[in-house]
Amino acid sequence: MHTKVTAGVHVCALRHIPEVVARTGARHLISAINADLAPVTPTELAPERHLRLDMHDIIEERDGAMAPAEEHVHRLVSFAQSWDGETPLLIHCFAGLSRSTAAAFITLCALNPDAPEQKIAVAIRRASDTAVPNRRFVALADDVLGRRGRMVSALGDMGPNRFATECIPFRIDGFSAPRARLSTDRAA
């Protein structure tokens, strides 16, 4: 039997959203996924607590695809900073491997401006051996957040990822949220 978690940053694949929302009580959702695959807002969430970032999982511009852009970073950081930290925040992409883990890394860096980027990246790796954050999204955030290349560099400190087609839902903790303390729990 799972117990409800009161706060934290959770990551999952698209198909796990209903299960993770029910198990964690998440009331904030970030969808980092191309618009044609974006889910409807779960009934448990207020529409204004669902951020939709229309992007494909690519690192270079490509016809017919939306690459992560600076606008996505600004919207993500603004949404993250508006999160009260009292209920869990769920971030997803299609597989929970790249765009969502980049969004989680960016969120934690934005909420913890004095935390070493390497510490945040390593916490993500401890939480998920399949995480492979989208480098373009992270590089854009590195510039926006004034991290001077440290976020991109920290991706190398994560070590190799295990190949997978989808992540096991996970939680990243140990960092400050606006009004809560966040630790690592694989059974997010």
C-alpha positions in Angstrom: 0.0 0.0 0.0 1.3 3.4 -1.0 1.1 6.4 1.3 0.3 9.9 -0.1 3.3 12.2 -0.3 2.6 15.8 0.6 5.1 17.5 -1.6 7.9 16.9 -4.1 8.8 16.9 -7.8 7.7 13.8 -9.5 8.4 12.6 -13.1 6.6 10.1 -15.2 5.7 9.1 -18.7 2.5 10.2 -20.3 0.6 7.0 -19.7 1.3 7.0 -16.0 -0.2 10.5 -15.3 -3.6 9.2 -13.8 -1.8 6.7 -11.6 0.8 9.1 -10.3 -1.7 11.9 -9.7 -3.9 9.5 -7.7 -1.0 8.0 -5.7 0.8 11.3 -4.9 -2.0 13.9 -4.7 -0.2 16.0 -7.3 -2.1 19.3 -7.9 0.4 20.9 -10.4 1.3 19.4 -13.7 3.9 20.3 -16.4 3.4 18.7 -19.8 6.6 18.9 -21.8 5.3 17.2 -24.9 4.2 18.1 -28.4 0.7 19.5 -28.5 -0.8 16.6 -30.5 0.0 14.2 -27.6 -0.7 16.6 -24.7 -3.2 15.2 -22.2 -6.3 16.9 -21.0 -6.0 18.4 -17.5 -6.8 15.7 -14.9 -10.0 16.5 -13.1 -8.1 16.7 -9.8 -6.2 19.8 -11.0 -7.3 23.3 -11.6 -6.7 24.3 -15.3 -4.3 27.1 -14.3 -2.1 24.5 -12.5 -1.4 22.7 -15.7 1.5 24.1 -17.8 1.6 22.9 -21.4 5.0 23.3 -23.1 4.5 22.3 -26.7 7.9 20.8 -27.8 9.3 17.8 -29.5 12.3 15.9 -28.0 14.9 17.3 -30.4 18.1 19.2 -29.9 18.3 21.0 -33.3 15.7 22.9 -35.3 13.8 20.7 -37.7 10.9 21.3 -40.1 7.6 20.3 -38.7 8.9 20.0 -35.1 9.0 22.4 -32.2 12.4 22.4 -30.5 12.7 23.5 -26.9 13.0 27.3 -27.0 13.8 30.2 -24.6 10.1 30.9 -24.3 9.5 27.4 -22.9 12.2 28.1 -20.3 10.7 31.4 -19.2 7.2 29.8 -18.9 8.6 26.9 -17.0 10.5 29.0 -14.5 7.5 31.3 -14.0 5.2 28.3 -13.3 7.8 26.7 -11.0 8.2 29.8 -9.0 4.4 30.1 -8.6 4.2 26.6 -7.2 3.5 26.7 -3.5 5.3 23.5 -2.7 2.5 22.3 -0.5 1.3 19.6 -2.9 3.4 17.6 -5.3 4.4 18.8 -8.8 4.2 16.3 -11.6 6.3 16.7 -14.7 5.9 14.4 -17.7 6.8 14.0 -21.3 6.0 11.0 -23.6 8.4 8.6 -22.0 9.6 10.4 -18.9 13.2 10.3 -20.1 14.3 13.5 -21.7 12.1 16.6 -21.8 10.5 15.9 -18.4 13.9 15.2 -16.7 15.2 18.4 -18.2 12.2 20.3 -16.9 12.7 18.8 -13.5 16.4 19.8 -13.5 15.5 23.3 -14.6 12.7 23.6 -12.0 15.0 22.5 -9.2 17.7 24.9 -10.4 15.2 27.8 -10.6 13.9 27.1 -7.1 17.3 26.6 -5.6 19.5 29.3 -7.1 22.3 28.7 -4.6 22.4 24.8 -4.9 25.2 23.4 -6.9 24.0 22.2 -10.3 26.0 19.0 -10.0 24.2 18.1 -6.7 20.8 18.5 -8.4 21.9 16.5 -11.5 23.3 13.7 -9.4 20.0 13.6 -7.3 18.1 13.1 -10.6 20.4 10.3 -11.5 20.0 8.6 -8.1 16.2 8.9 -8.5 16.3 7.5 -12.1 18.9 5.5 -13.9 17.1 6.2 -17.2 17.1 10.0 -17.0 18.7 11.7 -20.0 17.7 15.4 -19.9 17.3 17.2 -23.2 20.5 19.1 -23.6 19.0 21.9 -25.7 16.4 22.6 -23.1 19.0 22.6 -20.3 21.4 24.8 -22.3 18.7 27.4 -22.8 17.8 27.4 -19.1 21.5 27.6 -18.2 21.6 31.0 -20.1 18.2 32.2 -18.8 19.1 31.4 -15.2 22.6 32.8 -15.5 24.3 29.5 -14.5 27.3 30.2 -16.8 27.5 26.7 -18.3 27.3 24.9 -15.0 23.9 23.2 -15.8 25.2 21.8 -19.1 28.4 20.7 -17.4 26.5 19.0 -14.6 24.7 16.7 -17.1 28.1 15.1 -17.7 28.4 14.5 -13.9 25.2 12.4 -14.0 27.0 9.5 -15.5 25.6 7.2 -18.1 21.9 6.4 -18.3 20.4 2.9 -18.6 18.7 2.6 -22.0 14.9 2.3 -21.6 11.8 3.1 -23.6 10.1 4.6 -20.6 11.0 5.6 -17.1 9.7 4.1 -13.9 7.9 7.0 -12.2 10.2 8.7 -9.7 10.5 11.6 -7.3 13.4 14.0 -6.7 13.8 15.4 -3.2 16.3 17.1 -1.0 15.9 20.6 -2.4 13.8 23.5 -1.3 10.4 24.2 -2.7 8.7 27.5 -1.9 7.1 26.1 1.3 8.2 22.6 1.6 11.3 20.4 1.8 11.8 17.9 -1.1 14.5 13.3 -0.9 14.7 10.5 -3.5 11.8 8.0 -3.7 11.7 5.6 -6.6 8.1 4.6 -5.9 6.8 8.1 -6.7 
